[in-house]
Amino acid sequence: MKNYLRNWNFMRVFRLALGVIVMVQGIMANEWLMAGLGALFALMPLMNVGCCGVNGCNTPIAKSGTKSEEITYEEVR
């Protein structure tokens, strides 16, 4: 449990709060579709998933020891 709470950042807490707010508002207004969407949006930060999955949008870090080749372009007319 201690390691689970260590990975939380501001955006994850914010997404959870917005999901709970949408869910509560949906229940209070008897809009069950909105309550279901709120539950889905509240579940996403709890499971640490998003549009790209867990760290799916990260780009690989280039190693400092590797040599990058310069790319040349030619204009096609």
PADO-226408 format. One record per residue (C-alpha): x, y, z. Coordinates in steps of 0.1 Angstrom, whole numbers, plus 2048, in hexadecimal, padded with zeros to 3 digits. Layout:
<recs>
XYZ/...
</recs>
This chain:
<recs>
800800800/81D817808/82C8137E5/80A8177D5/80583A7E4/8288457DB/8218467B5/80585F7B8/80A8827A9/7F48A07A6/7E3897785/7DA874791/7C98827B1/7B889D79B/7AB883783/79E86E7A1/78D88C7B0/77C89678F/77087278A/7618717AD/7508937A8/741889786/735868796/7258797B3/71489379D/707878786/6F88657A4/6E88847B2/6D888D791/6CE86978A/6E286976A/6F084676B/70584974B/71786775B/71B85477C/72A836768/74284D755/74C85D776/75383A785/768832766/77B853769/78084C78F/78C829789/7A783376F/7BE845788/7B882A7A2/7C5810789/7DF82877B/7D4825757/7CD84073E/7CA844719/7ED835713/7EE81C730/80981C74A/82683173D/81B829719/82184C70D/84584F718/8608516FE/88083D702/89D851710/8BB8526F9/8DB845709/8F685F70C/9118486FF/9008416DE/90A8556BF/8ED8646AB/8F0867686/8E8887675/8CB88465D/8CC89763C/8AD8A0628/8AA8A8603/88E8BC5F4/8798AA5DA/8688C05C0/
</recs>
